[in-house]
Amino acid sequence: MRRISVGLGWQNRASIEDFVEQAHVADDSGVSLITTGENWRREAFAPLAVLARETKQAQLGTSIVNIWSRSAAALAEHFGTLDELSGGRMVIGLGTSSANVSEHFSGIPYHRPMRRMREYIEIINMLISGAPLQYGAPTHQEFLNHWTPQAYRSPRVPLSSIAGWALFPLVKRADKSKCEQEIAEYRALVMQGVPAAAPRCTQ
């Protein structure tokens, strides 16, 4: 069965009332996933908290939040909290963004973004599951001993990460080797500048 996802934006001069009404229409129409992003003006998590209370069926997600503006631990708290508010409907969407955002907005050097993405995925999964944080990656040693494990409603919030030309999914239902092949084909198309849908196994 084909699933439909929509992205809604509460940015610029849009009103929160219109944003919520659009979400109501999408939810009532059977849309499977509603996402929202963030820009220089508004962040993504407060609007999603509103949608968590205003919708009943659709999954909710970010499209996207970057991995420079917040620590992995902070993102785990954000998504874990939203997962509780929504009754287990959150989907995490992360991206590596660009040097312009990481350095000019967040004040963090744009260094090894793909490695940072992989570390974020691993740490977020660890924290949301309620497992003790035991992580030795150099980028994240600053908070190794500052987290109290807390199991949220879902043992693992579905997570997809789109980082320019790469995709690192959490494969839950698909065969891993088949999914890796789909991801390789997706990367090749993106590198050639060919528009391509994300691999089925990551959706």
trRosetta pair geometry for C-beta under 8 A, 3 or more apart (Angstrom, degrees):
i j d omega theta_ij theta_ji phi_ij phi_ji
3 32 4.1 -29 -164 12 107 156
3 33 7.2 55 154 -1 118 99
3 203 7.3 166 61 149 132 122
4 30 7.4 73 43 107 116 81
4 31 5.2 -83 96 -126 100 69
4 32 6.0 132 56 11 51 90
4 33 8.0 -162 106 35 43 74
5 31 6.8 105 -116 -176 26 97
5 32 6.1 -56 -74 69 70 87
5 33 3.9 -13 -117 67 100 105
5 34 7.4 -169 -159 -72 68 28
5 35 6.7 26 175 -4 110 107
6 26 5.2 -122 45 -126 142 137
6 31 5.4 -40 4 -151 110 148
6 33 7.5 168 27 91 52 62
6 34 5.8 -11 68 -113 86 68
6 35 7.5 -175 95 29 42 73
7 34 7.8 140 -104 -165 26 52
7 35 4.9 -33 -108 74 75 94
7 36 6.7 136 -165 -92 71 40
7 37 7.1 13 -166 -17 119 99
7 63 5.4 -96 -114 76 116 146
8 19 6.1 122 155 -152 121 78
8 22 5.3 155 -126 107 130 130
8 23 6.1 -94 6 -69 172 83
8 26 7.3 -123 -49 -14 126 152
8 34 6.1 -1 4 -170 115 100
8 35 7.4 157 24 77 68 41
8 36 5.3 -41 76 -84 74 96
9 14 6.7 132 109 9 78 161
9 19 7.7 -103 99 -113 29 105
9 36 6.2 147 -98 -142 42 87
9 37 6.7 -20 -106 42 93 88
10 14 5.4 -137 -141 94 49 123
10 16 6.2 39 -144 -102 135 62
10 19 4.1 5 -84 -95 106 152
10 36 6.5 8 10 -155 88 140
10 42 6.2 -80 104 105 87 159
10 47 4.9 174 30 -106 140 145
11 14 6.1 51 53 21 40 119
11 39 5.6 52 -131 23 136 124
11 41 6.1 118 -152 61 81 122
11 42 5.8 -151 -105 36 65 116
12 41 7.0 127 -68 38 37 161
14 18 5.8 -114 -172 71 88 125
14 19 6.1 91 143 -56 119 99
15 18 4.7 95 62 5 88 99
15 19 7.0 -148 98 -5 48 87
16 19 5.3 -52 -148 37 38 119
16 20 6.2 37 155 -19 69 104
16 47 7.6 -149 -128 -114 93 91
16 50 7.1 -99 -169 -160 114 173
17 20 6.0 -56 -147 37 29 107
17 21 6.3 28 154 -19 64 109
18 21 5.6 -55 -144 38 32 112
18 22 6.3 35 156 -21 65 104
19 22 6.0 -56 -153 33 27 110
19 23 6.7 25 150 -17 61 107
19 47 6.5 -73 155 -148 148 120
19 50 7.9 61 108 95 118 141
20 23 5.5 -55 -152 36 35 114
20 24 6.4 41 149 -24 67 101
20 50 6.4 -88 -90 146 106 122
20 51 7.3 -162 -116 -88 70 70
20 54 5.3 -91 -152 -173 103 168
21 24 5.5 -47 -149 30 35 115
21 25 6.6 35 152 -18 64 102
22 25 5.8 -53 -151 35 33 111
22 26 6.4 32 152 -17 66 107
23 26 5.6 -55 -146 39 33 111
23 27 6.0 32 156 -19 67 109
23 34 5.8 80 -131 -168 88 162
23 51 5.1 -127 -152 -123 160 105
23 54 6.0 75 98 103 131 121
23 55 5.6 -95 156 -62 109 117
23 58 7.9 -139 -168 51 82 141
24 27 5.9 -57 -144 39 27 109
24 28 6.1 20 160 -13 64 112
24 54 6.6 -78 -70 156 87 106
24 55 7.2 -151 -92 -91 47 77
25 28 6.0 -60 -143 42 25 106
25 29 6.1 20 158 -19 63 116
26 29 5.8 -65 -145 39 25 109
26 31 4.1 -32 178 20 87 147
26 34 5.4 112 112 -88 146 118
26 55 7.9 -29 81 -114 93 131
26 58 6.3 9 124 -49 99 162
27 31 6.6 -66 -77 47 29 98
27 34 7.1 -43 -64 -31 82 139
27 55 4.2 -163 -89 -140 150 101
27 56 6.2 110 172 35 131 71
27 57 5.6 137 -167 45 87 91
27 58 4.8 -113 -108 -3 76 113
30 57 7.6 -45 -119 111 42 146
31 34 6.2 76 114 -61 129 86
31 58 5.2 8 92 -103 84 131
32 58 6.2 139 170 -134 14 78
32 59 6.3 9 155 19 66 100
33 58 6.2 162 -96 -176 15 96
33 59 4.6 -23 -106 69 76 101
33 60 7.5 170 -156 -81 64 18
33 61 6.0 -5 -170 12 109 118
33 91 6.4 -16 -137 18 120 149
34 51 6.5 -138 102 -176 134 148
34 55 6.9 -171 27 -75 146 170
34 58 4.8 64 -8 131 101 142
34 59 7.3 173 25 85 64 50
34 60 5.6 -21 70 -109 89 66
34 61 7.5 155 84 27 43 70
35 60 7.3 139 -92 -169 46 48
35 61 4.4 -33 -102 78 95 85
35 62 6.3 77 -158 179 96 4
35 63 3.7 62 147 -10 139 120
35 91 7.6 -65 -89 74 101 114
35 93 6.3 32 -141 -2 133 152
36 44 5.5 165 104 -144 90 92
36 47 5.4 -72 99 100 162 134
36 48 6.3 -159 45 -65 117 87
36 51 7.6 158 -7 -13 130 149
36 62 6.9 -46 72 -121 57 51
36 63 6.8 132 59 37 8 88
37 44 5.8 -68 -175 -89 20 122
37 62 6.6 94 -105 -173 50 71
37 63 5.1 -75 -66 86 93 61
37 64 6.1 4 -119 19 100 31
37 65 7.5 178 -148 -62 63 56
38 42 6.2 -127 -139 102 79 59
38 43 4.6 4 -128 -141 139 40
38 44 4.1 -99 -45 -37 105 88
38 62 7.7 -20 -11 -152 98 108
38 65 6.1 40 19 -102 122 79
39 42 6.9 34 46 45 75 65
40 105 7.5 -129 -113 -108 83 131
42 46 7.8 -99 -175 54 97 115
42 47 7.3 64 151 -30 126 121
43 46 6.4 86 79 9 94 97
43 65 7.9 40 -165 -114 86 113
44 47 6.4 -72 -163 45 41 105
44 48 6.1 34 152 -20 76 116
44 62 4.9 80 140 -123 156 103
44 65 5.5 -124 31 -70 139 106
45 48 5.5 -59 -147 40 35 112
45 49 6.4 42 154 -26 67 100
45 62 7.9 -21 -73 -82 66 121
45 65 7.9 27 -48 -77 90 148
45 78 5.1 -84 -113 -159 143 117
45 82 6.8 -123 -151 -60 87 129
46 49 5.6 -48 -151 28 34 115
46 50 7.0 36 150 -18 62 99
47 50 5.5 -50 -156 32 39 114
47 51 6.5 33 149 -15 69 105
48 51 5.4 -52 -143 41 39 110
48 52 6.2 52 151 -32 66 98
48 60 5.5 134 -153 159 99 128
48 62 7.1 -56 -59 -70 149 80
48 82 5.5 2 125 -135 119 138
48 90 7.8 69 169 -116 132 100
49 52 5.5 -42 -149 22 32 119
49 53 7.3 19 155 -7 58 102
49 81 7.9 -16 -99 123 106 107
49 82 6.3 -107 -83 -106 68 89
49 85 6.0 -11 -139 122 71 172
50 53 6.4 -70 -164 40 32 100
50 54 5.9 10 152 -7 71 122
51 54 5.4 -67 -129 49 36 103
51 55 5.3 7 178 1 78 115
51 60 5.5 151 108 -119 123 137
51 86 7.8 7 107 -99 78 114
52 55 7.2 -53 -117 44 14 89
52 60 6.2 -104 -80 23 73 165
52 82 5.8 -152 -68 -159 144 75
52 85 3.9 54 137 119 150 108
52 86 3.8 -98 -138 -72 96 83
52 87 8.0 157 -170 7 90 72
52 89 7.4 167 -126 58 80 114
52 90 7.9 -12 -99 -69 114 95
53 85 6.7 -59 -53 173 80 106
55 58 5.5 -51 168 43 141 97
55 60 7.0 144 59 -64 139 114
55 86 7.8 3 73 -138 97 99
55 89 8.0 -132 99 109 112 163
58 89 7.1 89 106 -178 42 135
59 89 4.8 -162 -122 -178 53 84
59 90 7.2 141 -169 -109 84 6
59 91 5.2 55 156 -21 124 113
59 158 7.7 -14 -160 47 147 133
60 82 7.0 -117 95 163 125 119
60 86 5.6 -135 25 -115 127 158
60 89 5.4 67 12 117 87 104
60 90 5.7 -37 74 -105 87 56
60 91 6.9 177 86 22 35 80
61 90 6.6 120 -89 -170 63 57
61 91 3.4 -36 -84 73 123 95
61 92 6.8 -121 -143 -48 95 9
61 93 5.0 87 160 -18 110 109
62 65 4.7 -25 165 -12 151 95
62 91 7.9 -152 22 95 60 70
62 92 6.6 -1 33 -153 106 44
62 93 4.3 -151 83 52 70 94
62 94 7.5 51 87 -66 122 46
63 93 4.8 -3 -83 105 53 166
64 93 4.4 -118 -116 132 81 100
64 94 5.9 102 -176 -154 117 8
64 95 4.0 101 96 -11 150 111
64 162 6.5 -143 -64 50 152 99
65 69 7.2 -99 180 49 94 122
65 70 7.4 -3 156 24 127 122
65 75 7.2 173 101 -121 135 113
65 93 7.0 114 15 87 71 74
65 94 6.3 -40 71 -112 72 59
65 95 7.4 162 79 27 26 83
66 69 5.6 89 72 -1 97 101
66 94 7.4 92 -135 -164 20 70
66 95 5.6 -52 -101 78 64 81
66 96 6.9 38 -147 171 87 11
66 97 3.7 6 -119 -33 133 130
66 101 5.8 152 -33 128 176 144
66 102 7.2 -136 153 -71 139 81
66 106 8.0 -134 99 -32 127 143
67 70 7.8 -84 -148 60 35 70
67 72 7.7 14 -153 -78 97 77
67 75 7.7 -36 -120 -44 68 156
67 94 5.7 51 -59 -173 100 116
67 95 7.3 -156 -12 81 88 33
67 96 6.2 -29 29 -107 113 49
67 97 7.4 -163 29 7 66 103
67 113 7.6 131 62 -157 121 83
67 116 5.7 153 119 132 134 110
67 117 5.9 -172 -4 -94 164 64
67 120 4.9 -101 -136 -52 129 162
68 97 6.2 -90 10 48 119 137
68 101 6.3 137 55 119 139 95
68 102 3.8 -130 -125 -114 166 86
68 105 7.8 100 104 78 122 99
68 106 4.4 172 137 45 102 164
68 108 5.0 -165 -161 58 102 132
68 110 7.7 -37 -92 -98 145 72
69 101 7.6 -59 -51 161 101 105
69 105 7.0 -32 -91 119 101 113
69 106 5.0 -129 -93 -89 55 124
70 74 4.2 -119 -179 88 106 128
70 75 5.2 129 106 -54 124 84
70 78 7.3 17 157 -16 166 138
71 74 4.6 99 53 4 80 101
71 75 7.1 -145 94 -3 44 85
71 140 7.9 120 -163 -129 98 96
71 143 6.6 70 178 -3 150 153
72 75 5.7 -55 -149 38 33 111
72 76 6.4 38 151 -23 65 103
72 119 6.9 -106 -61 126 150 84
72 120 4.6 -160 -101 -129 107 68
72 123 4.0 51 143 90 148 136
72 124 5.6 -120 -172 -54 93 79
72 127 7.5 151 136 -1 93 138
72 140 6.3 -14 20 -119 132 137
73 76 5.6 -50 -149 32 32 114
73 77 6.7 33 151 -18 63 103
73 123 7.1 -71 -60 153 62 123
73 127 6.3 157 -122 -93 64 163
73 133 7.9 -16 -94 -92 106 159
73 143 5.6 -92 -19 123 145 155
73 146 7.7 -11 -116 91 173 97
73 147 5.8 -137 -128 -91 128 122
74 77 5.7 -54 -153 35 34 112
74 78 6.4 38 149 -21 66 104
75 78 5.4 -49 -145 34 36 115
75 79 6.2 23 161 -8 69 107
75 92 7.6 84 163 -144 110 125
75 94 7.6 41 -167 -94 154 118
75 120 7.0 24 51 -166 151 109
75 124 5.9 -49 100 -99 109 119
76 79 6.3 -60 -142 45 26 100
76 80 5.8 27 160 -20 64 115
76 123 7.1 -106 -47 128 130 83
76 124 4.7 -172 -81 -133 91 68
76 127 3.9 22 -173 89 163 135
76 128 5.4 -141 -154 -52 96 82
77 80 5.8 -57 -136 41 24 110
77 81 6.1 26 162 -20 62 109
77 127 8.0 -56 -48 142 62 137
78 81 6.2 -65 -155 35 21 108
78 82 6.4 13 155 -11 62 111
79 82 5.7 -55 -143 42 34 109
79 83 6.1 41 154 -27 66 104
79 90 5.6 160 -166 145 81 147
79 92 5.1 -3 -121 -87 152 108
79 124 7.1 37 43 -165 141 120
79 128 6.8 -41 94 -91 109 131
79 157 5.3 -160 152 69 119 169
80 83 5.6 -51 -147 31 30 115
80 84 6.8 32 152 -17 62 101
80 127 7.5 -98 -45 123 138 96
80 128 5.2 -166 -81 -119 105 86
80 150 7.2 103 155 99 157 108
80 152 3.8 -145 -157 -71 97 148
80 153 8.0 152 -167 18 69 75
80 157 7.1 -134 -84 -30 54 134
81 84 5.8 -55 -157 33 33 111
81 85 6.4 30 150 -17 66 107
81 152 7.7 -103 -53 -122 30 127
82 85 5.5 -52 -143 38 37 113
82 86 5.9 20 161 -8 69 113
82 90 4.8 104 108 -89 103 138
83 86 6.2 -64 -139 46 25 100
83 88 5.8 33 -179 -110 87 37
83 89 7.3 175 -136 42 58 43
83 90 4.1 -92 -82 20 75 125
83 128 7.7 74 13 -152 156 120
83 152 5.4 73 77 150 127 134
83 153 5.3 -159 130 48 98 107
83 154 5.2 -98 178 17 138 110
83 157 5.2 -115 -79 -92 140 119
84 87 7.9 33 180 -65 27 27
84 152 5.9 -113 -52 -162 97 96
84 153 4.9 151 -96 -21 63 118
86 89 4.0 -102 141 44 121 101
86 90 5.7 132 45 -47 140 81
87 153 7.2 -136 -154 164 27 163
88 153 5.0 -122 -72 123 86 123
88 154 4.8 123 -135 -59 91 107
90 154 7.5 -152 47 21 93 141
90 157 5.1 -23 92 -148 103 125
90 158 7.8 -179 106 43 57 77
91 157 7.0 179 -110 167 27 91
91 158 4.8 -28 -120 82 82 105
91 159 7.3 171 -170 -87 62 30
91 160 6.9 9 170 9 106 98
92 124 6.9 145 -166 151 172 152
92 157 5.5 88 -23 116 106 116
92 158 7.0 -176 22 97 76 49
92 159 4.1 -13 63 -114 114 80
92 160 7.1 166 86 29 64 52
92 161 7.9 -10 118 -66 96 79
93 159 8.0 180 -70 -156 31 56
93 160 5.7 -7 -107 70 69 89
93 161 7.4 154 -160 -96 43 42
93 162 7.2 -7 -166 13 90 98
94 117 6.7 155 122 -141 124 92
94 120 6.4 -180 -169 113 163 139
94 121 7.4 -150 44 -73 150 83
94 159 7.3 7 1 -170 109 99
94 160 7.7 -178 27 96 72 45
94 161 4.3 -19 66 -116 99 92
94 162 7.6 162 83 30 51 54
94 163 7.7 -5 115 -65 85 93
95 161 7.0 169 -77 -165 40 70
95 162 5.5 -19 -97 78 92 74
95 163 5.9 162 -151 -93 55 56
95 164 8.0 117 -165 -29 93 58
96 113 3.9 82 -161 168 130 127
96 114 7.0 -32 -83 -71 151 49
96 116 7.2 116 -122 72 97 109
96 117 5.5 -62 -74 -60 100 122
96 163 4.0 63 -11 -145 112 97
96 164 6.0 -43 52 -14 122 98
97 100 8.0 -119 156 61 99 75
97 101 4.3 -71 163 58 135 143
97 102 6.2 145 90 -42 121 89
97 113 7.9 -146 53 -139 65 138
98 101 5.4 97 57 11 71 96
98 102 7.1 -151 96 1 34 92
98 110 7.1 -19 161 -117 38 150
99 102 5.9 -62 -134 47 34 103
99 103 5.2 5 177 3 73 121
99 110 3.7 -99 -102 -3 77 156
100 103 7.0 -59 -122 48 12 92
100 104 5.5 -25 -173 21 53 125
100 105 7.6 49 136 -10 61 100
101 104 6.9 -55 -102 52 12 87
101 105 5.0 -27 -160 27 54 128
101 106 6.7 36 148 -2 68 104
102 105 7.3 -4 -52 51 7 87
102 106 5.3 -46 -152 49 41 119
102 108 5.0 -76 177 75 90 90
102 109 7.2 -1 130 120 117 13
102 110 4.5 127 66 -81 139 84
102 113 7.9 -135 -46 -94 156 109
103 106 7.4 -10 -44 58 11 76
103 107 6.9 44 -161 -118 38 20
103 108 6.7 -109 -86 68 47 41
103 109 6.3 38 -94 -110 99 34
103 110 5.7 -68 -36 -23 104 95
110 113 6.3 -14 -173 -57 81 109
111 116 7.7 104 87 -40 65 126
112 115 4.1 -13 157 32 114 120
112 116 6.0 127 105 -24 80 90
112 139 7.8 -134 83 -72 123 132
113 116 5.5 -57 -147 38 35 114
113 117 6.3 40 154 -25 68 102
113 163 6.5 175 134 -169 109 122
113 164 7.8 81 101 -3 139 126
114 117 5.6 -47 -149 31 34 115
114 118 6.7 33 154 -17 63 102
114 163 6.2 139 -103 126 70 148
114 166 6.0 48 -122 43 114 157
115 118 5.9 -54 -151 35 33 109
115 119 6.4 32 152 -17 66 107
115 137 7.9 172 165 -163 99 128
115 139 7.1 151 124 -27 105 141
116 119 5.7 -57 -149 38 32 112
116 120 6.3 36 152 -24 66 105
116 139 5.9 -168 -106 -162 79 169
117 120 5.7 -54 -149 33 31 112
117 121 6.6 31 155 -19 65 103
117 161 5.7 144 -174 163 115 145
117 163 5.0 -52 -81 -73 165 152
117 166 7.8 146 77 91 157 121
117 168 6.4 143 131 23 114 137
118 121 5.8 -52 -151 33 32 112
118 122 6.5 28 154 -15 65 107
118 168 6.0 -154 -95 -129 75 172
119 122 5.8 -58 -148 39 32 109
119 123 6.1 25 158 -15 68 111
119 135 7.6 109 -159 178 92 132
119 137 4.7 -147 -119 102 124 170
119 139 5.5 138 70 60 174 129
119 140 5.7 178 166 -16 130 129
120 123 6.0 -60 -142 41 27 106
120 124 6.0 26 162 -19 66 110
120 161 7.8 134 84 -108 114 147
121 124 6.1 -57 -143 37 24 108
121 125 6.4 23 159 -17 61 109
121 159 6.3 152 -136 130 90 146
121 161 6.0 -91 -75 -22 118 147
121 168 5.9 -118 -30 112 164 126
121 170 7.3 -175 -172 -59 116 99
122 125 6.1 -59 -152 37 26 110
122 126 6.4 27 153 -22 63 110
122 135 6.9 139 117 -121 113 125
122 137 7.8 118 68 -21 137 138
123 126 5.5 -56 -149 35 32 114
123 127 6.3 23 158 -14 68 108
123 133 7.0 33 -147 -137 85 110
123 135 5.7 -4 -95 -75 92 170
123 140 6.2 -129 -74 -170 149 169
124 127 6.0 -60 -145 40 29 105
124 128 6.0 21 163 -14 67 112
124 157 8.0 -70 152 53 110 109
124 159 6.8 126 100 -100 133 153
125 128 6.2 -59 -139 41 25 105
125 129 6.2 24 162 -20 62 113
125 156 6.1 11 -142 -131 87 102
125 159 7.1 -103 -71 6 93 149
125 170 7.1 150 -90 -100 132 139
126 129 6.2 -66 -155 35 22 110
126 131 5.1 -86 -166 70 71 113
126 133 5.8 105 126 -109 128 68
126 134 7.9 -143 -164 36 145 59
126 135 6.8 -172 31 -55 169 119
127 130 7.8 50 174 -65 33 21
127 131 7.6 -92 -78 54 21 73
127 133 6.2 10 -80 -78 85 108
127 147 6.5 -84 -117 -177 111 148
127 149 7.4 -150 -143 -123 58 66
127 150 7.9 16 176 47 80 76
128 152 5.6 -44 -159 22 76 123
128 154 7.3 -7 163 87 116 83
128 155 7.6 109 126 168 87 29
128 156 6.3 105 102 -119 120 43
128 157 5.6 -89 -175 4 160 98
129 151 7.0 -24 156 -118 33 81
129 155 5.4 36 -127 -176 75 73
129 156 6.0 4 -79 -73 93 78
130 149 5.0 82 -173 169 57 104
130 150 6.1 -101 -112 104 81 18
130 151 3.0 -14 -67 -75 142 80
130 152 7.4 -166 -55 3 93 57
130 155 7.6 -67 11 -131 104 70
131 149 6.4 -132 93 -129 13 132
132 149 5.5 -73 -82 -52 49 133
133 143 7.8 -21 124 118 157 85
133 144 6.3 -160 119 -151 109 52
133 147 4.8 56 4 58 139 138
133 149 7.3 -177 -19 -77 78 88
134 144 7.7 54 -125 -160 34 101
135 140 5.9 -15 114 93 126 125
135 141 7.9 -147 101 -88 81 55
135 144 6.4 -150 58 -112 77 92
136 141 7.1 23 -151 -89 43 100
136 144 7.9 40 -90 -106 46 138
137 140 5.2 42 77 30 100 100
137 141 7.3 -154 83 -46 48 78
138 141 6.2 -34 -147 -13 33 115
140 143 6.7 -55 -180 41 79 87
140 144 7.3 113 129 -63 79 80
141 144 5.4 -19 -155 -28 53 120
143 146 4.6 -80 -156 47 76 114
143 147 6.5 72 152 -38 101 100
151 155 7.2 -18 -157 -106 102 65
152 157 7.5 -7 84 -44 140 106
154 157 5.3 107 83 -75 132 63
156 159 7.8 -85 170 -7 90 102
156 170 7.1 -152 163 158 130 157
156 172 7.9 172 97 -96 135 126
158 170 6.9 -160 -149 64 54 121
158 172 7.3 -78 -111 -12 91 145
159 169 7.7 160 96 -154 71 51
159 170 5.1 70 56 -2 92 125
160 167 7.4 -19 -172 -160 87 101
160 169 5.9 -11 -120 -114 73 83
160 170 7.8 -111 -76 20 49 81
160 198 7.2 31 -169 -173 140 158
160 202 5.4 101 -121 167 111 103
160 203 7.7 26 -83 -96 147 37
161 167 6.8 155 83 -150 64 54
161 168 5.1 -11 63 56 119 87
161 169 7.5 -167 30 -82 75 42
162 167 5.8 -13 -107 -102 62 87
162 198 7.3 -89 -87 -96 118 122
163 166 4.9 -19 70 65 99 91
163 167 7.3 171 26 -82 77 38
163 168 7.3 13 9 4 122 98
165 187 5.8 73 160 -147 88 82
165 190 5.0 168 -136 111 74 125
165 191 5.6 59 -148 -73 133 78
166 187 6.3 18 -102 -108 55 114
167 183 5.5 -139 72 -140 106 103
167 186 6.3 -14 17 101 135 140
167 187 7.3 -142 16 -67 89 88
167 198 6.6 147 -120 -141 157 96
167 199 7.0 171 94 13 153 107
167 202 6.2 -46 160 -87 131 171
169 179 6.9 -103 64 172 132 130
169 183 7.1 -146 7 -84 109 128
169 199 7.3 -108 -22 66 147 116
169 201 6.7 146 90 112 161 86
169 202 3.7 -126 -92 -113 145 101
171 174 5.4 -85 -161 59 103 91
171 176 5.4 139 91 -104 155 71
171 179 4.8 169 -110 57 137 173
171 201 5.8 3 -124 157 99 116
171 202 7.5 -60 -87 -85 72 64
173 201 7.6 -157 70 -147 77 76
174 178 6.2 -115 165 79 104 109
174 179 4.7 112 107 -63 127 115
174 200 7.4 131 -86 104 146 86
174 201 3.5 -73 24 -131 166 111
175 178 4.2 64 79 16 106 113
175 179 6.5 178 85 -15 52 88
175 201 7.9 -90 49 -113 52 141
176 179 5.7 -60 -148 37 29 112
176 180 6.4 32 156 -23 66 104
177 180 5.7 -49 -149 31 33 113
177 181 6.8 35 151 -19 62 102
178 181 5.7 -54 -157 33 35 112
178 182 6.6 35 148 -18 66 104
178 201 7.0 144 103 -58 92 148
179 182 5.5 -52 -150 35 37 113
179 183 6.3 37 152 -20 67 104
179 199 6.5 114 -155 139 71 143
179 201 3.8 -115 -112 99 104 162
179 202 7.3 121 -160 -48 113 77
180 183 5.6 -52 -148 36 33 112
180 184 6.4 37 152 -22 64 103
181 184 5.6 -51 -148 33 33 113
181 185 6.5 31 153 -16 64 104
182 185 5.8 -56 -151 37 31 110
182 186 6.3 35 150 -22 65 107
182 199 3.7 110 135 -138 118 126
182 200 6.7 -92 -159 32 159 77
182 201 5.8 135 53 14 150 113
183 186 5.4 -53 -148 35 33 115
183 187 6.4 37 153 -22 66 102
183 199 5.4 -69 -72 -21 59 152
183 201 7.9 -74 -44 61 91 115
183 202 7.4 89 -85 -38 99 128
184 187 5.8 -51 -149 33 31 112
184 188 6.6 32 152 -21 63 105
185 188 5.7 -53 -150 33 33 113
185 189 6.6 32 154 -18 64 104
185 199 7.7 112 62 -90 96 107
186 189 5.9 -57 -153 35 31 110
186 190 6.4 26 154 -16 66 109
186 196 5.6 174 -141 127 71 140
186 198 6.8 39 -139 -142 149 40
186 199 5.2 -97 -39 -47 140 93
187 190 5.8 -60 -148 39 31 109
187 191 6.1 32 156 -21 67 108
188 191 5.8 -55 -147 35 29 112
188 192 6.6 21 155 -12 62 109
189 192 5.9 -66 -155 40 31 107
189 194 4.3 -85 -172 73 84 114
189 195 7.9 -43 153 82 115 18
189 196 4.1 88 108 -49 142 146
190 193 7.6 47 -178 -73 34 19
190 194 7.1 -95 -73 57 25 69
190 196 6.0 -98 -59 34 76 122
198 202 5.3 -93 157 76 113 119
198 203 6.0 136 94 -66 113 94
199 202 5.0 79 71 7 89 104
199 203 7.5 -156 97 -19 49 89
200 203 5.8 -59 -155 21 39 116
